């Protein structure tokens, strides 16, 4: 069974947590829920 991380909120903090978790465990499935139309993005 694949491990999953669910992030509530796609603002800067939520996306930062999601990307940090993915950097630490590449096999982790990250799911982000955002109420608005767009999530935070920074290059």
N, C-alpha and C positions, 0 to 999 in steps of 0.2 A: 504494500500500500504506500502510495506516494504521500509525503508530508506536505501539508498546506499551511499557508499563513493568510489569514483574512485581515485586511486593513480597512477600517471604516474611516472614510474621508480621504479625498484625493488632493488635499491642500499640500503645501510645502512639507509640513511635518509628516503627513501620511506617506507621501511619495519618497521622502528621505528614509523613513523606516523600511519601506518596501525594498528600496534599492540597496540599503545596507544589509538587509537579511539575504537578498539574492547574491550579494558579493561574498557573504560568509558561507552560504550553502547554495551552490549552483543548481543542485537537484531539487530545490524547494519550489513548489508551485505557489505563486503569489497572486492573490485575488484582491482587487481593490474595488470598493463600493464608494461611489460618489453621487450625491443627490443632484448636483448641478450637471451641466452639459459638458464641462471641460475639467480636466485634471491639471495640476501644476506641472510645468515642464521647464527645465533649465538645462542649458547645454553644458 
